[in-house]
Amino acid sequence: MTEVSTRHRIATVGELEALYGERPPVTMVKAIPFLDDHCRSFLQRSPFAVLGAQCTDGTQRSLVVGGAAGVVEVVDRNTLRIESPGLPDSPGEGVPAGLVSLVPGYGETLRVNGRLHHDGTAAVLRVDEAYLHCARCVTRSGLWDTVEATDAVRSGAGLDDPAVREFLTRSRFLTVTSTDANGGTDVSPRGDEAGFAVPLDPRTLAFPDRPGNRRTDTLRNLLQHPEVALLSMVTGDDRVLHVRGRATITDDPGLRTLLAAGLAEPELVVVVDVDRADLRPDPGLTASRLWRPDARGAHAELPRAGQIWTDHLALDNVD
């Protein structure tokens, strides 16, 4: 495992805010404590989501939820029901969980955080907060720009597997599942140039942090609870790379230069000590038809992101 110099390790919120500043208040009040009509409309058009949860043993887990549009069902304004091909049983009753949902062609994501339960046939997410995420990562990743169709079905395990390394050289999009000390789990999307997540050695993976809406939820979570789950995808490929381990945040100059990926050097780098890495076809991703150009019309029915944010701010967090 590549050692992260303690001299460059970010260990406190104060050190984080010295680089990124405090959380802008407006980014926090955009979150609402229930699902409004905008959230319902978004989810009705979404065929794909990533569900992340903290298991009862403290480890993180993430999985694909995919199928027809509306695969994540809005039961009421406080409840989501999730039933999808390949969806396993809940990792525990009442564990903290988060969900990030995509509508093909739309530049923003919907984030929902809460507690995960199981009703015997499906997972149920009790909602604590929901917000539209200003997903600059979607733009950077070119997620909807092109479809790079592939027939690859080979699976690999471990960062030193050639299939895993080749997949990472093409991946421009991943999600990060993390949990804070109070038991709040979040699934954050990340996107950059191809190959932005780099294996440093057979047990260590690093990727740049580029500020988006500056909520810095993931970084704050990792300072409190280093367990992390990553889910990496490649446009046009129905395989998913799952990575689990423990993360460290650093401003090491050498790593920042290495991970610039043709863009400006990132202020911070996340380094993951990997316990497990699995690359495998995912039935949920296949069922979502996420890469099919003919499945990308629903986003035109959604309002502009600015309108959704304005309406969420107007709610003033009153349920």
Steps between C-alpha positions, in 0.01 A plus 500: 500500500626849414557696819348848524736746666361617834642843417251534215206312651180697559373388841258768622210708373706810576772386260237422238336842535839672480515372140133502395344752732192448714186348357299768316166520689298499176628152410356362823154660478451357150449165673140423596388241759248328273432422133314779321344489152837575336659200672206280404520615135875437489471150645213409268735566205809337646593143396820493704629574849782402731395399850764516772475388860708452810471135603457394860872410518594858407611427144355686202311337216372637170290339229325583175122539486391480136197424289219686327446869572365534853703203626517682835136534604377801697256353753434832672698814568702327774548155347670336201458136402783334309463174312740419218674205326806404697395692810599295805341504841548808712844518666322552831177637643495875551857554382595844360474515121520740210391494139609693192265483201565584133272592210679428169594825328432720807797687643407478867447214744247451779642406838288343775629402846326313780464158663468166323244234593369184338136405456564138399494560124683830450721757667328804651680831548352732762592850389691748720605741225485544124666749270588559137876482467684747279687217333797663333640148504240394241627769264865418567441128449319545165257239629235580238728617219578176321433129522810287485335164436702200615454125494732448796360257755819392672512549876801563717578526869765720661669817384786301347264313266554617138124522438453726802787727403377527141151584623637776724692657210164551324280591796396865535226457761473346846297531818630518857300361794601634841347549846548764770542446873127562557395219266414706193595330172554680171563383142699760307562491122847585366606556140816604321725414207535131405729319743455754781490222762855363501635179658817598685583138581304170526327616820465877458271712282503881485272756338488882498247705692358791303253719694145500366229658713749525789286306746813281538284223652728219381821655632342584835364147525838345426663706774259337745457154350762390243311197368398562138340323203563608141299403193666576165342492152603541136256643246370220277629221726256294707764406755546674834816517710431479874775607741488491878760621747609788723572850377749772588494862379826667402639813336823323404652701210622194312159333503326825404726529196455134410120529512460831317379297198556786256302745717604730782667324791242397760529654845457160662533131416309207650717191549326166562665204669309230310362191672310371197459589132257312274422564133189325375201538266210660683142393419362828636717707267397284205131528594521879526602534130700798623727508198225475235458832313131421443447500879607863543185702437351522849741771617331752269187474716680619812527869591834675505707438809477865601123475525523191722752668730284813522196295593693299759633818659145637514392200703739629768534145637144497630344154482 
